[in-house]
């Protein structure tokens, strides 16, 4: 498997590009609440929430990897989301897309947009806004890992 090391500056630049894409495509994006998919989405969601000045940030605890080994998807933390109707889901990467799809399925009847720093080829979920595409056999290593 190829490894792609990502630097902090790259993360910041990609977050900025994603924010611009979201603002252009969804003029009401500032009315959204951010739900990050923990743990990978923690850092990008904070950066983007600051860039967008969105203070409503929630975390869903979800895991599907143990190191580089893919496991069964487990959701271990869900915040109270009853009164949240416009949602921006953020993760670091859309690898298989399973995490995004699982969470979207939990939020029927809501306006949900998705964003990730990277998207792997052959994912089953292409986010509404993303930074870069990488090959399926690439393991992306983020600076916070």
Order of alpha helices (4+ residues) and beta strands (2+ residues): beta-alpha-beta-alpha-beta-beta-beta-alpha-beta-beta-beta
